[in-house]
């Protein structure tokens, strides 16, 4: 989880630095997918046994997942250049609320009190952060909320994919599909005009994009969600300090308060789901 936290923060700073250097979001995302694809191809060359996981399978769902992911990622990257980093990360955590609502519709899951709670707390947290009618409204905040909705759709698609696909296959097809999407909007001249100073953030955004998925997936594999997800919320104070230290962004108390409200709803839901799963395992099963 420490690796995931550092990777997400490194990506955010790298995207902002590359955009200041004149690269478009398309080009930054092309670097992200290109570096990831290069690393994955090197792994395939070193470990040929992984090639069986790259065979085309369920490509319609892979394509849908990655097109939605690309649009959401594009909106998130644009918002990083327009909003304080802490606000972007705080609003991004409305994703569990969207996921709870979509799971009812797409996965036929039931709305429990705690799942309703995560939606309500998420809405209250957003209102505290944005303070409509009190603070100046920045339309870029809607980009983050749209990105969070897109990430929720991705969570549902990923859950469906993991029933048959490995993590390597999901990440491999993510890079293969998203790389050409980025090139469609890129200008070759901008890549040729990159300065040496852009090399470090370019490598960081590519490596961070890959390691964030790898670290987060393995954290969930190694520990319960009730432990992993609360640790993920440490991204908000971490990126707030990064924004203050590198960009002179103020530590907005309303952003942190709204983030705490959103986090409280998610933790309530996680604890409730964990208790329900534990009780179902402990319940004796009698034959008919």
PAKEBA-612272 format. One record per residue: x negated, y, z of N, C-alpha, C, O in turn; residue in one letter. Coordinates in steps of 0.2 Angstrom, whole numbers, padded with zeros to 4 digits, always signed. Each point is the difference from the previous one (the first is absolute). Example, Ala and Ser with C-alpha at 12.3 -4.5 7.8 and 13.67 -1.06 7.14 Angstrom:
PAKEBA-612272
-0066-0028+0039+0004+0006+0000-0004+0006+0000-0005-0001+0003a;+0007+0006-0007-0004+0006+0001+0004+0005+0003-0003+0006+0001s;
***
This chain:
PAKEBA-612272
-0004-0006+0000+0004+0006+0000-0004+0006+0000+0002+0005-0003x;-0008-0005+0006-0005+0006+0000-0002+0001-0007+0000+0006-0003x;-0001-0012-0001-0002+0001-0007+0006+0003-0004-0002+0004-0005x;+0008-0006+0006+0006+0003-0003+0001+0007+0001+0001+0004-0004x;-0002-0002+0011+0001+0007+0001-0006+0005-0003+0002+0005-0003x;-0008-0008+0003-0005+0004-0003+0001+0000-0008-0002+0005-0003x;+0004-0010+0000+0001+0000-0007+0005+0005-0002-0001+0003-0005x;+0007-0003+0008+0006+0004-0002-0003+0008+0001+0002+0004-0004x;-0005-0003+0009-0003+0007+0002-0005+0002-0006+0000+0005-0002x;-0004-0010+0001-0006+0001-0006+0004+0002-0006-0003+0004-0004x;+0008-0008+0002+0004+0001-0006+0003+0007-0001-0001+0003-0005x;+0004-0001+0011+0003+0007+0000-0005+0005-0001+0001+0005-0004x;-0006-0005+0007-0006+0005+0000-0003+0000-0007-0001+0005-0003x;+0000-0011+0000-0003-0001-0007+0005+0003-0005-0003+0003-0005x;+0009-0004+0005+0005+0002-0004+0000+0008+0000+0000+0003-0006x;+0000+0000+0011+0000+0007+0001-0007+0003-0003+0000+0005-0004x;-0005-0008+0005-0007+0002-0002+0000+0000-0008-0003+0004-0003x;+0005-0010+0001+0000-0001-0008+0005+0005-0003-0002+0002-0006x;+0007-0001+0009+0005+0005-0003-0003+0007+0000+0001+0004-0005x;-0005-0002+0010-0003+0006+0000-0006+0001-0005-0001+0005-0003x;-0001-0011+0001-0006+0000-0005+0003+0000-0008-0004+0000-0004x;+0011+0000+0004+0002+0001-0007+0004-0006-0003+0002+0000-0006x;-0003-0006+0009+0003-0006-0002+0008+0000+0001+0002+0003+0005x;+0002-0005-0010+0007-0001+0002+0002-0006+0004-0005-0004+0001x;+0011+0004+0001+0002-0006+0004+0000-0006-0004-0002-0006+0003x;+0003+0006-0009+0000-0006-0005-0007-0002+0000-0002-0006+0001x;-0003+0010-0001-0007-0002-0001-0003-0003+0007-0004-0004+0000x;+0007+0007+0005-0002-0002+0007+0002-0007+0001-0003-0005+0003x;+0009+0004-0005+0003-0007+0001-0003-0005-0005+0000-0006+0001x;-0002+0008-0007-0004-0004-0005-0006-0002+0004-0002-0006-0001x;-0002+0010+0004-0006-0002+0004+0002-0005+0005-0004-0005+0001x;+0009+0007+0003+0002-0005+0005+0001-0007-0003-0003-0005+0003x;+0007+0004-0008+0002-0006-0003-0006-0003-0003-0001-0006+0000x;-0003+0010-0004-0006-0002-0003-0005-0003+0004-0003-0006-0001x;+0001+0009+0007-0005-0003+0004+0003-0006+0003-0004-0005+0001x;+0010+0005+0001+0003-0007+0003+0000-0005-0005-0002-0006+0002x;+0003+0007-0008+0000-0005-0005-0007-0003-0001-0001-0006-0001x;-0004+0011+0001-0007-0002-0001-0002-0005+0006-0003-0005-0002x;+0005+0007+0008-0002-0004+0006+0003-0007-0001-0003-0005+0001x;+0010+0005-0003+0003-0006-0001-0003-0005-0005+0000-0006+0001x;-0002+0009-0007-0003-0004-0005-0006-0002+0002-0002-0006-0002x;-0002+0009+0006-0007-0002+0003+0002-0006+0004-0004-0005+0000x;+0009+0005+0004+0002-0005+0005+0002-0007-0004-0002-0005+0001x;+0005+0007-0007+0002-0006-0004-0006-0003-0004+0000-0006-0001x;-0005+0010+0000-0006-0003-0003-0004-0004+0005-0003-0005-0002x;+0003+0008+0008-0004-0004+0005+0004-0006+0003-0004-0005+0002x;+0010+0006-0002+0004-0006+0003+0005-0002-0005+0006+0002+0000x;-0008-0006-0005+0005-0002-0005+0006-0004+0002+0005+0000-0004x;-0005-0003+0010+0006-0003+0002+0006+0005+0002+0006-0003+0000x;-0007+0009+0000+0005+0005+0001+0004+0001-0007+0005+0003+0000x;-0008-0005-0005+0003+0001-0007+0007-0003+0000+0005+0003-0004x;-0004-0008+0007+0007-0003+0000+0006+0004+0003+0005-0001-0002x;-0007+0006+0006+0005+0005+0003+0001+0006-0005+0005+0004+0001x;-0008-0004-0006+0001+0006-0005+0004-0002-0006+0001+0004-0005x;+0002-0011+0005+0004-0002-0006+0006+0004+0001+0003+0001+0005x;+0000+0001-0011+0006+0004+0000+0006-0004+0003+0002-0005-0002x;+0001+0008+0007+0006-0003+0003+0004+0005+0003-0002+0004+0004x;+0009-0004-0005+0004+0004+0003-0002+0008-0002+0001+0004+0004x;-0002-0004-0010-0003+0007-0003+0005+0005+0000-0001+0006+0001x;+0008-0007-0002+0005+0005+0001+0000+0003+0006+0000+0006+0001x;-0001-0010+0005+0000+0003+0007-0006+0004+0001+0000+0005+0003x;-0006-0008-0005-0006+0003+0000+0000+0007-0003-0002+0005+0003x;+0005-0005-0009+0000+0007-0004+0005+0005+0003-0002+0006+0001x;+0007-0009+0002+0005+0005+0003-0003+0003+0007+0000+0006+0001x;-0004-0011+0002-0003+0002+0007-0005+0006-0002-0001+0005+0004x;-0003-0006-0009-0006+0004-0001+0002+0007-0003-0003+0005+0001x;+0008-0005-0005+0003+0006-0003+0003+0004+0005-0002+0006+0001x;+0006-0009+0004+0002+0004+0005-0005+0002+0005+0000+0006+0002x;-0005-0010-0001-0006+0002+0004-0004+0006-0003-0002+0004+0004x;+0001-0005-0010-0004+0006-0003+0004+0006+0000-0003+0005+0002x;+0010-0005-0003+0003+0007+0001+0000+0002+0007-0001+0006+0001x;+0002-0010+0004+0000+0002+0007-0007+0002+0002-0001+0005+0003x;-0004-0008-0006-0007+0002+0002-0002+0007-0003-0004+0004+0003x;+0007-0003-0009-0001+0006-0004+0003+0006+0004-0004+0005+0001x;+0010-0006+0002+0003+0005+0004-0004+0001+0006+0000+0006+0003x;-0002-0011+0000-0004+0000+0007-0007+0004-0002-0001+0004+0004x;-0002-0005-0009-0006+0003-0002+0001+0007-0001-0004+0004+0002x;+0009-0002-0006+0002+0007-0001+0001+0004+0007-0003+0005+0001x;+0007-0008+0003+0001+0003+0006-0006+0001+0005+0000+0005+0004x;-0005-0009-0005-0006+0001+0004-0004+0007-0002-0003+0002+0004x;+0005+0000-0010-0004+0006-0003+0005+0006+0002-0003+0006-0001x;+0009-0007+0004+0004+0006+0001+0002+0001+0007+0003+0005+0002x;-0003-0011+0002+0002+0001+0007-0006-0002+0005-0005-0003-0002x;+0006+0005+0008-0005-0002+0005+0000-0008+0001+0005-0003-0001x;-0011+0000+0002-0001-0007+0000+0005-0003+0005+0002-0006-0002x;-0002+0009+0008+0004-0004+0005+0007+0000-0002+0004-0005+0002x;-0001+0010-0005+0007+0000-0002+0001-0005-0005+0005-0004+0000x;-0009+0003-0005+0001-0005-0005+0000-0007+0004+0004-0004-0002x;-0009+0002+0006+0000-0006+0003+0006-0001+0005+0003-0006+0000x;-0001+0011+0003+0006-0001+0005+0006-0001-0004+0004-0005+0002x;-0002+0009-0008+0006-0002-0004-0001-0006-0003+0006-0003-0001x;-0012+0000-0001+0000-0006-0003+0002-0006+0004+0002-0005-0002x;-0002+0006+0009+0002-0005+0004+0008-0001+0001+0002-0003+0004x;+0002+0007-0008+0007-0001-0001+0001-0007-0004+0006-0002+0000x;-0011+0000-0003+0000-0006-0004+0004-0006+0004+0004-0003-0004x;-0005+0001+0010+0004-0005+0003+0007+0001+0000+0004-0005+0000x;-0002+0011+0001+0007+0002+0000+0003-0002-0007+0006-0003+0000x;-0009+0005-0005+0002-0002-0007+0000-0007-0001+0005-0003-0003x;-0010+0000+0006+0000-0008-0001+0006-0003+0003+0002-0005-0003x;-0001+0007+0009+0006-0003+0004+0006+0001-0004+0004-0005+0000x;-0002+0010-0003+0006+0001-0004+0000-0004-0006+0005-0003-0002x;-0011+0003-0002-0001-0004-0006+0001-0007+0001+0003-0004-0004x;-0006+0001+0010+0001-0007+0002+0007-0002+0000+0001-0006-0001x;+0003+0010+0004+0007-0002+0000+0003-0001-0007+0004-0005-0001x;-0006+0009-0003+0003+0000-0007-0003-0006-0004+0003-0003-0004x;-0010+0003+0004-0003-0004-0005-0002-0007+0003-0001-0005-0003x;+0000+0004+0010-0002-0006+0003+0006-0003+0004-0001-0005+0004x;+0007+0008-0004+0005-0002+0004-0001+0000+0008+0003-0005+0003x;-0007+0009-0001-0002+0000+0007+0005+0004+0004+0004+0005-0003x;-0003-0006+0009+0006+0003+0004-0003+0007+0004-0006+0000+0001x;+0010+0005-0001-0002+0006+0004+0001-0001+0007+0006+0000+0003x;-0011-0001+0001+0000-0001+0007+0000+0007+0004-0002+0005-0004x;+0004-0004+0010-0001+0006+0003-0007+0003+0000-0001+0006-0001x;-0004-0010+0001-0007+0003+0000-0002+0002-0007-0003+0005-0001x;+0006-0008-0004-0001+0002-0007+0004+0006-0002-0003+0004-0004x;+0009-0003+0007+0003+0006-0001-0004+0006+0004+0000+0005-0003x;-0003-0007+0008-0004+0005+0004-0006+0002-0004-0001+0006+0001x;-0002-0010-0004-0006+0002-0004+0002+0005-0005-0004+0005-0002x;+0010-0006-0001+0002+0005-0005+0002+0007+0003-0002+0005-0003x;+0006-0006+0009+0002+0007+0003-0006+0003+0003-0001+0006-0001x;-0004-0009+0004-0006+0003+0002-0004+0003-0005-0003+0005+0000x;+0003-0009-0006-0004+0003-0006+0003+0006-0002-0004+0005-0002x;+0010-0004+0001+0004+0006-0002-0002+0006+0005-0001+0005-0002x;+0002-0007+0008-0001+0006+0005-0007+0002+0000-0002+0006+0000x;-0003-0011-0001-0007+0002+0000-0002+0004-0006-0003+0005+0000x;+0006-0006-0006+0000+0004-0006+0002+0007+0001-0003+0005-0002x;+0009-0004+0006+0003+0006+0001-0005+0004+0005+0000+0006-0001x;-0003-0009+0006-0004+0003+0004-0006+0003-0004-0003+0006+0001x;+0000-0010-0005-0006+0002-0004+0001+0005-0005-0003+0005+0000x;+0009-0005-0003+0001+0005-0006+0004+0006+0003-0001+0006-0003x;+0005-0007+0009+0004+0006+0003+0003+0004-0005-0001+0006-0001x;+0006-0009-0003+0004+0004-0005+0003+0006+0003+0004-0001+0005x;-0004+0006-0009+0003+0006+0003-0004+0004+0005+0002+0006+0001x;-0007-0009+0001-0004+0004+0005-0007+0001-0002-0002+0006+0000x;-0001-0011-0003-0007+0001-0003+0001+0000-0008+0005-0002-0002x;-0010+0005-0001+0000+0000-0007+0000-0007-0003-0005-0004+0002x;+0009+0003-0007+0001-0007-0003-0005-0001-0005+0000+0005-0005x;-0004-0010+0005-0005-0001-0006+0003-0006-0004+0001-0005+0003x;+0001+0006-0009+0003-0005-0004-0004-0006-0001+0002-0006-0001x;-0009+0007+0002-0005-0006+0000+0002-0005+0005-0002-0006-0001x;+0006+0008+0006+0001-0005+0005+0005-0006-0003+0000-0005+0002x;+0004+0007-0007+0005-0004-0003-0004-0006-0004+0002-0005-0001x;-0008+0007-0001-0004-0004-0004-0002-0006+0005-0001-0006-0002x;-0001+0008+0008-0002-0005+0005+0005-0005+0002+0000-0006+0000x;+0006+0009+0001+0006-0004+0001+0002-0005-0006+0002-0006+0001x;-0003+0009-0007+0001-0005-0006-0005-0005+0000+0002-0006-0002x;-0008+0008+0004-0005-0005+0000+0001-0006+0005-0001-0006-0001x;+0003+0008+0007+0002-0004+0005+0006-0005-0002-0001-0006+0002x;+0006+0009-0006+0005-0005-0002-0003-0005-0005+0002-0006+0000x;-0006+0009-0005-0004-0005-0004-0004-0005+0003+0000-0006-0002x;-0003+0007+0007-0004-0005+0004+0004-0005+0003-0001-0006+0001x;+0007+0008+0001+0005-0004+0003+0003-0005-0005+0000-0006+0001x;+0001+0008-0007+0001-0004-0006-0005-0005-0001+0001-0006-0001x;-0007+0008+0002-0006-0004-0001-0001-0006+0005-0001-0005-0001x;+0003+0007+0007+0000-0005+0006+0005-0005-0002-0002-0006+0001x;+0008+0007-0003+0005-0005-0002-0003-0004-0006+0001-0006+0001x;-0004+0009-0006-0002-0004-0006-0006-0004+0003-0001-0006-0003x;-0003+0008+0007-0006-0004+0002+0002-0006+0004-0003-0005+0000x;+0008+0006+0005+0003-0005+0004+0003-0006-0005-0001-0006+0001x;+0004+0008-0007+0002-0005-0004-0006-0003-0004+0000-0006-0001x;-0005+0010+0000-0006-0003-0004-0004-0005+0005-0002-0005-0003x;+0002+0006+0009-0004-0004+0005+0002-0007+0001-0003-0004+0003x;+0009+0003-0005+0003-0007+0000-0003-0004-0005+0000-0007+0001x;-0003+0009-0006-0004-0004-0005-0007+0002-0002-0004-0004-0002x;+0002+0011+0004-0006+0002-0003-0005+0002+0006+0002+0001+0006x;-0008-0002-0007-0005+0002+0005-0002+0007+0000+0002+0004-0005x;-0005-0002+0010-0002+0007+0001-0004+0002-0006+0000+0006-0002x;-0005-0010+0000-0005+0002-0005+0004+0001-0007-0001+0005-0003x;+0006-0009+0002+0004+0000-0006+0004+0007+0000+0000+0004-0005x;+0003-0002+0010+0004+0006+0001-0005+0006-0001+0002+0005-0004x;-0008-0005+0007-0005+0006-0001-0003+0000-0007+0000+0005-0003x;-0001-0011+0000-0003+0000-0006+0005+0003-0005-0002+0004-0004x;+0008-0006+0004+0005+0002-0005+0002+0008+0001+0002+0003-0005x;-0003-0001+0011+0001+0007+0002-0005+0004-0004+0001+0005-0003x;-0008-0007+0003-0005+0004-0003+0001-0001-0008-0001+0005-0003x;+0003-0011+0001+0000-0001-0008+0006+0004-0003-0001+0003-0005x;+0006-0002+0009+0006+0003-0003-0001+0008+0001+0002+0004-0004x;-0004-0002+0010-0001+0007+0001-0005+0004-0003+0000+0006-0001x;-0006-0010-0001-0005+0004-0003+0002+0003-0007-0002+0006-0001x;+0005-0010-0003+0002+0003-0007+0005+0005+0001+0001+0005-0004x;+0004-0005+0009+0004+0005+0002-0003+0007+0001+0002+0005-0002x;-0007-0006+0006-0004+0007+0001-0004+0002-0006+0000+0006-0001x;-0002-0010-0003-0004+0002-0006+0004+0004-0005-0002+0004-0004x;+0009-0006+0004+0005+0003-0005+0000+0008+0002+0001+0004-0005x;-0002-0002+0011+0001+0007+0001-0007+0003+0002+0000+0006+0002x;-0006-0009-0004-0006+0002+0002-0003+0003-0007+0001-0001-0005x;-0006+0006+0007-0004+0003-0006-0007-0003+0001-0003+0001+0005x;+0000-0004-0011-0006-0003+0000-0006+0006+0002-0005-0001+0003x;+0007+0007-0005-0005+0005+0001-0001+0002+0007-0006+0002+0002x;+0011-0003+0002+0000+0002+0007-0005-0005+0004-0004+0002+0004x;+0004-0009-0006-0004-0005+0002-0007+0002-0001-0005-0001+0004x;+0003+0003-0011-0006+0002-0002-0003+0006+0004-0006+0001+0000x;+0010+0003+0002-0002+0007+0003-0001-0001+0008-0001+0005+0003x;+0002-0011-0001+0000-0001+0008-0008+0001+0002-0004-0001-0004x;+0004+0005+0010-0006+0001+0002-0003-0005+0005+0004-0004+0002x;-0010+0004-0001-0003-0005+0005+0003+0000+0007+0001-0005+0003x;+0001+0011-0001+0003+0001+0006+0007-0004+0001+0003-0001+0005x;+0000+0000-0011+0007-0004+0000-0001-0007+0000+0005-0004+0001x;-0011+0002-0001-0002-0008+0000+0002-0003+0006+0003-0005+0000x;-0004+0008+0006+0001-0002+0006+0008-0001+0002+0002-0005+0001x;+0002+0010-0002+0007+0000+0001+0003-0005-0006+0005-0003+0002x;-0008+0003-0008+0003-0005-0005-0001-0007+0003+0005-0004-0001x;-0011+0002+0003-0001-0007+0003+0004-0001+0006+0003-0005+0001x;-0002+0010+0003+0004+0000+0006+0007-0002-0001+0003-0004+0004x;+0000+0008-0009+0007-0001-0001+0001-0007-0003+0006-0003+0001x;-0010+0000-0005+0000-0007-0003+0000-0005+0005+0004-0005+0001x;-0010+0006+0003-0001-0005+0005+0005+0000+0006+0003-0005+0002x;-0001+0011+0000+0005+0001+0005+0007-0003-0002+0004-0003+0004x;-0002+0004-0011+0006-0003-0002+0000-0008+0001+0005-0003+0001x;-0011+0000-0002+0000-0007+0000-0001-0002+0007+0004-0005+0002x;-0008+0008+0002-0001-0003+0007+0006+0002+0004+0001-0004+0005x;+0003+0009-0006+0006+0001+0004+0005-0005-0001+0003-0003+0006x;-0002+0000-0012+0005-0006-0001-0003-0006+0004+0003-0004+0003x;-0010+0003-0004-0003-0006+0002+0000+0000+0008+0002-0005+0003x;-0004+0011+0000+0000+0000+0007+0007-0001+0003+0001-0003+0005x;+0004+0007-0008+0007+0000+0003+0003-0007+0000+0003-0003+0004x;-0004-0001-0010+0002-0006-0001-0003-0005+0005+0004-0004+0003x;-0010+0004-0002-0003-0004+0005+0001+0001+0007+0000-0004+0004x;+0002+0011-0003+0002+0001+0007+0006-0003+0002+0001-0003+0005x;+0004+0003-0010+0007-0003+0001-0001-0007+0000+0004-0004+0004x;-0009+0001-0007-0001-0007+0000-0003-0003+0007+0001-0005+0002x;-0005+0010+0001-0003-0002+0006+0004+0002+0006-0002-0004+0005x;+0006+0009-0005+0004+0002+0006+0007+0001-0001+0002+0001-0006x;+0002-0001+0011+0007+0002-0001+0001+0007-0002-0004+0004+0001x;+0010-0004-0005+0002+0007-0002+0001+0005+0006-0002+0006-0001x;+0004-0009+0007+0001+0005+0005-0007+0003+0003+0000+0005+0003x;-0005-0008-0005-0007+0003+0002-0003+0004-0006-0002+0005+0001x;+0003-0008-0007-0003+0003-0006+0003+0007-0002-0003+0005-0001x;+0010-0005+0001+0003+0006-0003-0001+0006+0005-0002+0006-0002x;+0003-0007+0009-0002+0006+0004-0007+0003-0001-0001+0006+0000x;-0004-0011-0001-0007+0002-0002+0000+0004-0006-0004+0005-0001x;+0008-0006-0004+0000+0003-0006+0002+0007+0001-0002+0005-0004x;+0006-0003+0009+0003+0007+0001-0006+0004+0002+0001+0006+0000x;-0007-0009+0002-0005+0004+0002-0003+0004-0006-0004+0005+0001x;+0006-0006-0007-0001+0003-0006+0001+0008+0001-0003+0004-0002x;+0009-0003+0005+0003+0007+0001-0005+0005+0004-0002+0005-0003x;+0000-0007+0009-0004+0004+0004-0007+0000-0003-0004+0005+0000x;+0002-0010-0003-0007-0001-0004+0000+0005-0005-0005+0004-0001x;+0010-0004-0004+0000+0004-0006+0001+0008+0002-0003+0004-0003x;+0006-0003+0009+0001+0007+0002-0007+0003+0002-0001+0005-0001x;-0003-0009+0005-0006+0002+0002-0005+0001-0006-0004+0005-0001x;+0005-0010-0004-0004+0001-0007+0002+0007-0003-0004+0003-0002x;+0010-0002+0001+0003+0006-0003-0002+0006+0004-0002+0005-0003x;+0001-0005+0009-0002+0006+0004-0007+0001+0000-0003+0005-0001x;-0001-0011+0001-0008+0001-0001-0002+0002-0006-0005+0004-0001x;+0008-0007-0005-0003+0001-0007+0004+0006-0003-0003+0003-0005x;+0009-0002+0006+0004+0005-0004+0003+0006+0004+0003+0004-0002x;-0005-0004+0009+0003+0005+0004+0007+0000+0001+0003+0005+0001x;+0001-0011-0002+0007+0000+0001+0002+0000+0007-0003-0003+0004x;+0008+0007-0002+0002+0000+0007+0003-0006+0002+0004-0004-0004x;-0004+0002+0010+0003-0006+0003+0007+0002+0002+0001+0002+0006x;+0003-0003-0010+0007+0002+0001+0004-0005+0005+0000-0006-0001x;+0002+0009+0006+0003-0004+0006+0007-0003-0003+0002-0005+0002x;+0001+0008-0006+0007-0002-0003-0001-0006-0004+0004-0005-0001x;-0010+0005-0003-0002-0006-0004-0001-0006+0004+0002-0006-0001x;-0006+0007+0006-0002-0006+0005+0006-0002+0004+0001-0006+0001x;+0004+0011+0001+0006-0002+0003+0005-0004-0004+0002-0005+0002x;-0001+0007-0008+0004-0004-0005-0003-0006-0001+0004-0005-0001x;-0011+0004+0000-0003-0006-0001+0001-0005+0006+0002-0006-0001x;-0002+0009+0007+0001-0005+0006+0007-0002+0000+0002-0006+0002x;+0003+0010-0004+0007-0002-0001+0001-0006-0005+0003-0005+0002x;-0006+0006-0008+0000-0005-0005-0003-0007+0003+0003-0005-0001x;-0009+0006+0004-0004-0006+0003+0005-0003+0005+0000-0007+0000x;+0003+0010+0004+0004-0003+0006+0005-0004-0003+0002-0006+0002x;+0002+0008-0008+0005-0004-0003-0003-0006-0003+0003-0006+0001x;-0009+0006-0004-0003-0006-0003-0002-0005+0005+0001-0006+0000x;-0004+0009+0006-0002-0005+0005+0006-0003+0003-0001-0006+0002x;+0006+0010+0000+0006-0003+0002+0002-0006-0004+0002-0006+0002x;-0001+0007-0009+0002-0005-0004-0005-0006+0000+0002-0006+0000x;-0008+0007+0000-0005-0005+0000+0000-0005+0006+0000-0006+0000x;+0001+0010+0006+0001-0004+0006+0006-0004+0000+0000-0006+0003x;+0006+0009-0005+0006-0004-0001+0000-0006-0004+0002-0005+0001x;-0006+0006-0007+0000-0006-0005-0005-0005+0003+0001-0006-0001x;-0006+0008+0005-0005-0005+0003+0004-0004+0005-0001-0006+0000x;+0005+0010+0004+0004-0004+0005+0005-0005-0003+0001-0005+0003x;+0002+0007-0008+0005-0004-0003-0003-0006-0003+0002-0006+0000x;-0008+0007-0003-0004-0006-0003-0002-0005+0005+0000-0006-0001x;-0002+0009+0007-0003-0004+0006+0006-0004+0003-0001-0006+0001x;+0007+0009-0001+0006-0003+0003+0002-0006-0004+0002-0005+0002x;-0002+0006-0009+0002-0005-0005-0005-0006+0000+0002-0006-0001x;-0008+0007+0003-0005-0005+0000+0001-0004+0007-0001-0006+0000x;+0003+0009+0005+0000-0003+0007+0007-0004+0000+0000-0004+0005x;+0005+0006-0009+0006-0003+0001+0000-0008-0002-0003-0001-0006x;+0005-0003+0010+0000-0007-0002+0005-0002-0005+0005+0003-0001x;-0008-0007-0004+0005-0002-0005+0002-0007+0001-0003-0005+0001x;+0010+0004-0001+0003-0006+0002+0003-0003-0007+0002+0003-0004x;-0002-0010+0004+0002-0003-0006+0008+0000-0001+0003+0000+0006x;+0000+0000-0012+0007+0001+0000+0003-0007+0002+0006-0001+0000x;
***
